[in-house]
Amino acid sequence: MSLDIGKKIEFVSQAYRNTQDMISFADTKANISLSIQSLLISIGLGTSILANTFEHVQKLDNNNISGVFYFIVVAFIISSIVGVILSIFVYKARPPLDETEQKRKGLLYFGHIAQFTTFKDYFSEVDSIDEDGMLEEFTQQVYQLSLIANKKMKYVNMSIYFLVTNLFLTIIVIMFSGYISTL
């Protein structure tokens, strides 16, 4: 038993809203991650610089402590850079389109709509579409958005992994800075 076209369009419409919500959710998480990453960089490096930790480390005779400190700082900086870059990639997460998709003049996506030379061209295309064509167009848009949402969520998850790593490294840098300044 096949669903009528109205039910199918309603189903795809719900999938469209859910996918748009996931894209918005990924963007929000990336924004929060980027803000916290920036804050951790400021705190981690700021604490070390203000406490003159780098000068204290250079004066130490103990190469083990110096080596560990520099290793932690380098790991912190690399992890911070990777975390920030991954957060930024969330905003640019677009899957590569195949050749037919690049040439397609879709009816729902603003980038495709802008490819029409006049309003009348766009209107006549919309006016000529039947129910099955509308369902196919809507389903194609949901599929493309789902690819985007999937890529965004992968970047967000990796960014959060580096955020947690940076949180621990920030705590270690602060503790090390306090310890070294007492030597």
Residue, then its C-alpha position, 0 to 999 in steps of 0.5 A: m500500500s503506497l502513501d498518497i502524495g500529500k502524506k509523502i510531501e508531509f513526511v519529506s517536509q518533516a525530514y527537511r525541518n529536522t535536517q535544518d534544525m541539525i544544521s542550526f544545532a551544529d552551527t551553534k555548537a561550533n560557535i560555542s566550541l570556538s568561543i571556549q577554545s579562544l577563552l582557553i587559549s587566552i587563559g592557558l597562554g596568558t597565565s604562562i606569560l603573566a607569571n613569567t613562566f617561560e623565563h623561569v623555565q629557561k633559568l632552571d637547571n632541570n632539563n626534565i621539567s623544562g622539556v615536559f613544560y615545553f612539550i605540554v605548551v606545544a601540545f596545547i598550541i597544536s591542539s588549540i589550532v586544530g580545534v579552532i580550525l575544525s570549528i571553522f570548518v563547520y561553517k564551510a561544510r559542503p559536500p562536493l556536488d557531482e556534475t549533474e547537481q552543479k548544473r541542476k536548477g533546483l526550485l528550493y535552494f536560493g543558490h539554484i533559484a538565483q541561476f534563473t535569469t528572470f523571475k518569469d523563468y523561475f515562475s514558469e518552472v514552478d508552475s509547470i511542476d507536478e506533484d511527483g516532480m515537487l516530491e522529487e525536488f523536495t526529496q533532493q533538497v533534503y538529501q543534499l541538506s542531510l549530506i551537509a548536516n552529516k559533514k557539519m556534525k563530524y567536524v563538530n564532534m572532532s572539535i569538541y574532542f579537541l576542546v576537551t583535550n585543550l581543557f585538560l591541557t589548560i589546567i596542566v599549563i596553569m598548574f605547571s606555571g604555578y609550580i615553576s614560579t615557586l622554584 
